[in-house]
Amino acid sequence: MATKKMSKVMRGAWILSLGGLVAKILSAVYRVPFQNMVGDTGFYAYQQIYPLYGIGMTFALSGFPVYVSKQVAQARDPLAQTEVAHRALVLMAWIGLGMFAVLELGADLIARAMADAGLAPIIRSVGLMFLTMPVLSTARGYFQGTFDMSKTAISQVVEQLIRVGVILLAAWYAVQHAWGPYKMATWAMTGAFFGGLGATLIVLPAYLKATAGRRAKPTPWREYGHLLDRFVKEGGSIALFSALLILLQLVDSFTVTRGLIAQGMVPEAARALKGVYDRGQPLVQLGLVVATSLSTTLLPSLSRSVARGHWAAFKQTARQLIRFNFGLSLAAAAGLIALMPSVNRLLFGDTVLTKTLRVYTLCIVLVALINAFNAVLQSLNRFRYTSYGLVAGLVVKVLANPFLTVRYGAFGAAVATVLSLTVITVLLYIQLPHSLQGVDPRWFNLRLMLVVGPMSEAVHLVAVHMQPQNRVETLWVFIVAVPLGVVLFVILGAIFHLYTVREVLAIPYGRKFMKWWQHRFGKDTHAIR
């Protein structure tokens, strides 16, 4: 019975991870054609307000559902589960309505704080999303708590498909009818509301059916204060780390355009340049999808090892998680940096701010490490230390961004982001168990440098040799360089024994790769130990 339940949990974790991966890919990819249609100023208008959507979305997907699922899973019977969900729905309704009111009534004030009064209608548009949050996040949390992950996963994908469809449709229509960037962005942001509505239609009927016939007891109002306190402490930490990059982008929304204007740029030019700077965000998102998609398969094993007290297995899994995140993120970042002029031209049509985007790409490595360290610490219930690290990093960003932007422009803002993430990475590393610190007996970092160094240099030489001058020629660079980089990473990784056999077998298709390697190079597998 226990084995069957664990199998259901593991299968559910896979389904939820897959749904989240598809949603992340959709969320990152659509911004490339969107920017191509609306230009840098249109992209700026959308990206300035995107962090407000992103924060709400993170709480609806990560923070509140995780908290609710934990409470539902601990409930003693189905009626108690329904009561937990009912209290969560009431609490989330007040939070959602409060956020909606703040954005609707405070839109003009927020827009002025961002140094652009024209952003107010876009802020009001994104506020509509918070009306869908209560039912959506509560239902997702309930189903996750009963180990039915499929409904959450399907709702995530449906939500992103509708949102992305509305955004691209609004961009196309705006181009056809010569809309201004602010009107276009206002309609594009309604995609968040319609996506949330579509996702609600997926989970609400199933939730009503699952809880039919169970009448929840009235809850005293003072109990909701206790629930809010627990949500902030438990769900808030998870949500804030999920929204880490979005929070840093929010600081950029309030400071970069203002800093560029203070530097002497006219407002229109400053807004367009901020739109170019924002190109870094989808690049980092795509890099993180590549870097962390494999490591998500290890998270259930990490939690299970802690729950069972298997500390040797926990240490082994934690090391695997950190190595996968660090290795793949460094490879992704190095490849993007080596190809950055070509990446910029192929995706966005020019090579403006290439140096700045190269610096911003370093976020891939830092965020991947932060995600790994945070997963280890939270599996040990060290929520307080992770929150302290996050707050310290945000303080660094808030203090450094205005000064560096005024002095060095968009490049300074990118440096401030990297500096902030470095502070968080170091503070979280210090809090790791001592067994995961110090010198790695396998010298993994040295092996990684021996793999990534030649790989990135080879990719860079291809781009330099081919010297693309337009998008078609740049596409050919990618057709040659990207497969070359992947093949070199795999071959050099095997030659320098980057990952152990056990680590290779832990990833999807790892066993098939082992069989291929044995067939190609003989029975002995020492080359990837």
Secondary structure, DSSP 8 states (H G I E B T S, - for coil): -HHHHHHHHHHHHHHHHHHHHHHHHHHHHTHHHHHHHHHHHHHHHHHHHHHHHHHHHHIIIIIHHHHHHHHHHH-SSHHHHHHHHHHHHHHHHHHHHHHHHHHHHSHHHHHHHTT-GGGHHHHHHHHGGGGTHHHHHHHHHHHHHTT--HHHHHHHHHHHHHHHHHHHHHHHHHHHTT--HHHHHHHHHHHHHHHHHHHHHHHHHHHHHHTTT-------HHHHHHHHHHIIIIIHHHHHHHTHHHHHHHHHHHHHHHHHHHTT--HHHHHHHHHHHTTHHHHHHHHHHHHHTTGGGGHHHHHHHHHHT-HHHHHHHHHHHHHHHHHHHHHHHHHHHHHHHHHHHHHHSS-TTHHHHHHHHTHHHHHHHHHHHHHHHHHTT-HHHHHHHHHHHHHHHHHHHHHHHHHHTHHHHHHHHHHHHHHHHHHHHHHS-GGGSS--TT-HHHHHHHHHHHHHHHHHHHHHHH---SHHHHHHHHHHHHHHHHHHHHHHHHHTT-S-HHHHHTSTTHHHHHHHHHHHH-S--GGG-
